[in-house]
Amino acid sequence: RHIFNTPTIAICPEGFPHLPLITRWVDKPYAFIVMCLSGDHDSPWVEYEEE
């Protein structure tokens, strides 16, 4: 679990499960952008168990 309260960029290595994004509270506008530089985008579903 991670909480970001300042402008943040997260770079995830290949195979790192990085979704679902759960937004609990928003005071200011924000954006979530996925960028793929390889030309192929593969997002297999990974089951997530909340702790």
Backbone as ProteinMPNN parsed JSONL, in Angstrom:
{"seq_chain_A": "RHIFNTPTIAICPEGFPHLPLITRWVDKPYAFIVMCLSGDHDSPWVEYEEE", "coords_chain_A": {"N_chain_A": [[0.851, -1.168, 0.0], [0.572, 2.169, -0.872], [0.746, 5.647, -0.336], [0.355, 8.636, -1.968], [1.041, 11.989, -1.629], [2.106, 14.157, -2.821], [3.148, 15.54, -6.02], [3.882, 12.824, -8.117], [5.846, 10.387, -9.827], [5.8, 7.111, -10.885], [7.782, 4.471, -11.842], [7.433, 1.392, -13.175], [8.895, -1.814, -13.272], [9.084, -4.34, -15.874], [6.517, -6.757, -15.72], [5.712, -6.127, -13.163], [3.016, -5.958, -10.974], [0.756, -3.386, -11.218], [-1.768, -2.354, -11.038], [-5.019, -2.816, -9.601], [-5.759, 0.687, -9.503], [-6.563, 2.383, -6.694], [-8.458, 4.971, -5.628], [-8.762, 6.94, -2.909], [-9.214, 9.517, -1.855], [-9.518, 12.755, -3.203], [-8.341, 15.944, -3.48], [-7.42, 17.765, -5.291], [-7.13, 18.246, -8.878], [-6.109, 15.335, -10.719], [-4.115, 12.993, -12.6], [-3.86, 9.81, -14.146], [-1.633, 8.112, -15.964], [-0.767, 5.766, -18.388], [2.061, 4.674, -20.008], [3.559, 3.254, -22.8], [6.487, 2.303, -24.262], [7.45, 0.394, -25.976], [5.96, -0.461, -28.17], [4.407, -2.734, -28.116], [1.73, -3.577, -26.063], [0.947, -5.246, -23.234], [-1.254, -6.272, -20.889], [-1.826, -8.386, -18.691], [-4.315, -9.751, -16.498], [-3.988, -9.657, -12.999], [-4.671, -11.237, -10.028], [-5.554, -9.596, -7.036], [-5.003, -9.449, -3.614], [-6.216, -7.873, -0.86], [-4.484, -6.757, 1.996]], "CA_chain_A": [[0.0, 0.0, 0.0], [1.352, 3.399, -0.974], [-0.052, 6.871, -0.354], [1.082, 9.748, -2.565], [0.41, 13.268, -1.315], [2.819, 15.163, -3.598], [3.261, 15.069, -7.406], [4.685, 11.605, -8.094], [5.969, 9.529, -11.001], [6.225, 5.763, -10.502], [8.217, 3.675, -12.982], [7.303, -0.01, -12.779], [9.605, -2.722, -14.157], [8.27, -5.323, -16.581], [5.953, -7.813, -14.897], [5.305, -5.612, -11.86], [1.574, -5.672, -10.943], [0.614, -1.987, -10.825], [-3.181, -1.99, -10.996], [-5.907, -1.68, -9.781], [-5.489, 1.944, -8.819], [-7.687, 2.683, -5.807], [-8.402, 6.373, -5.222], [-9.54, 7.094, -1.68], [-9.577, 10.912, -1.616], [-8.889, 13.673, -4.152], [-8.615, 17.358, -3.219], [-6.986, 18.534, -6.455], [-7.153, 17.432, -10.097], [-4.981, 14.424, -10.879], [-4.166, 12.163, -13.804], [-3.152, 8.529, -14.124], [-1.273, 7.904, -17.361], [0.046, 4.586, -18.678], [2.837, 4.935, -21.214], [4.288, 2.075, -23.262], [7.456, 2.742, -25.264], [7.946, -0.735, -26.763], [5.143, -0.76, -29.345], [3.473, -3.785, -27.706], [1.224, -3.349, -24.706], [0.326, -6.465, -22.728], [-1.659, -6.084, -19.495], [-2.592, -9.519, -18.176], [-4.964, -9.509, -15.212], [-3.362, -10.299, -11.848], [-5.549, -11.166, -8.862], [-4.996, -8.798, -5.943], [-5.611, -9.723, -2.317], [-5.932, -6.778, 0.064], [-3.958, -7.246, 3.284]], "C_chain_A": [[0.897, 1.232, 0.0], [0.398, 4.581, -1.021], [0.834, 7.98, -0.897], [0.344, 11.03, -2.225], [1.174, 14.451, -1.916], [2.868, 14.671, -5.043], [4.276, 13.929, -7.49], [4.697, 10.934, -9.458], [6.471, 8.187, -10.497], [6.576, 4.996, -11.77], [8.246, 2.225, -12.524], [8.068, -0.893, -13.755], [8.644, -3.721, -14.797], [7.803, -6.417, -15.625], [5.477, -7.37, -13.526], [3.803, -5.336, -11.863], [1.332, -4.265, -10.397], [-0.824, -1.486, -10.868], [-3.894, -3.045, -10.167], [-5.44, -0.463, -8.986], [-6.719, 2.278, -7.987], [-7.512, 4.105, -5.299], [-9.321, 6.571, -4.029], [-10.032, 8.527, -1.477], [-8.819, 11.782, -2.605], [-9.311, 15.093, -3.816], [-8.314, 18.232, -4.429], [-7.078, 17.645, -7.694], [-5.921, 16.524, -10.167], [-5.166, 13.637, -12.163], [-3.391, 10.882, -13.541], [-2.888, 8.177, -15.575], [-0.406, 6.656, -17.459], [0.754, 4.845, -19.997], [3.642, 3.689, -21.557], [5.205, 2.507, -24.401], [7.889, 1.631, -26.206], [7.163, -0.991, -28.045], [4.137, -1.865, -29.078], [3.032, -3.483, -26.284], [0.478, -4.592, -24.274], [0.025, -6.256, -21.25], [-2.478, -7.276, -19.025], [-3.151, -9.203, -16.796], [-4.248, -10.29, -14.124], [-4.304, -10.132, -10.674], [-4.83, -10.448, -7.726], [-5.741, -9.127, -4.665], [-5.217, -8.61, -1.359], [-5.512, -7.345, 1.41], [-4.75, -6.717, 4.441]], "O_chain_A": [[1.854, 1.323, 0.77], [-0.643, 4.518, -1.675], [1.917, 8.242, -0.372], [-0.85, 11.15, -2.501], [0.921, 15.604, -1.565], [2.65, 13.482, -5.279], [5.397, 14.053, -6.996], [3.686, 10.914, -10.16], [7.458, 8.127, -9.763], [5.751, 4.887, -12.677], [8.985, 1.867, -11.607], [7.907, -0.736, -14.965], [7.528, -3.92, -14.317], [8.583, -6.936, -14.827], [4.891, -8.168, -12.794], [3.344, -4.544, -12.686], [1.665, -3.98, -9.247], [-1.055, -0.283, -10.742], [-3.353, -4.144, -10.052], [-4.808, -0.587, -7.937], [-7.809, 2.439, -8.536], [-6.532, 4.41, -4.618], [-10.532, 6.384, -4.139], [-11.14, 8.736, -0.984], [-7.625, 11.582, -2.828], [-10.498, 15.417, -3.86], [-8.885, 19.312, -4.579], [-7.101, 16.421, -7.573], [-4.834, 16.9, -9.73], [-6.253, 13.622, -12.741], [-2.4, 10.873, -12.812], [-3.829, 7.965, -16.34], [0.562, 6.5, -16.715], [0.117, 5.194, -20.991], [4.329, 3.134, -20.7], [4.727, 3.03, -25.408], [8.629, 1.894, -27.154], [7.663, -1.683, -28.931], [3.107, -1.93, -29.75], [3.848, -3.174, -25.415], [-0.525, -4.957, -24.887], [0.942, -6.084, -20.447], [-3.705, -7.191, -18.964], [-2.534, -8.474, -16.019], [-3.934, -11.466, -14.311], [-4.699, -9.012, -10.351], [-3.643, -10.669, -7.49], [-6.971, -9.089, -4.632], [-4.035, -8.417, -1.074], [-6.112, -8.299, 1.905], [-4.444, -7.029, 5.592]]}, "name": "protein", "num_of_chains": 1, "seq": "RHIFNTPTIAICPEGFPHLPLITRWVDKPYAFIVMCLSGDHDSPWVEYEEE"}
